[in-house]
Amino acid sequence: MLEEIRLHGRGGQGVVTAAELIARAAWREGWQVQAFPNFGVERTGAPVQAYARLSDREIITRQQIYRPTTLIIADPTLLATTEVFNGAGRKTKIIVNAESNRWPDLKWPSKKLYFSPATEIALEIFGKNIVSAIIVAAWAKYSRSVSLASLLQAIRGQFADKSAALVEKNLRAVKKAYVY
């Protein structure tokens, strides 16, 4: 099995960290993994892409993900650009940072739509729009590729050099998003 995840967001939202969290959590469960960003010298607020690949076999390819099995849209303003859907098909899972589908006229490439109020949770818990761990919780819930326990362990590892308070906030935010 191969899962190819493309994440779209804006600089400062934690999209690169989200891809790393996916890889860490999946690795804990025995997957072969890759996570890598695609950006140049963009500043905070500029569009950013990151990728994560999970496989039950060795991953040889080192290229960007052109035909994602999952799209994660961390910033819904990016839905106005058609390139976020490039390569997406009818079976692609699409996870959007929003409480519900606010775009009924948008031509979604797939009917596998999932929504997460990641920004609302981030603002409530962190006081700013850093959605990395929160949107990954939605991915874990809807993809069932990793358990919540593995994601929580991945967060502890990813933020081990940060304050205990920040780690606890991330854990709380993920638990809240997972049950949403």
Protein Blocks (a to p, Z undefined) as FASTA:
>chain_A
ZZdddddddehilmmmmmmmmmmmmmmnopacdddddddkbcehiacdddddddfbdcfb
fcdcfbdfbdcdfblklmmpmklmgoiafklccddddfbdcblmbccfbfbdcdddfklm
mmmmnopacfklmmmmmmmmmnomacfklmmmmmmmmmmmmcfklmmmmmmmmmmmmmZZ
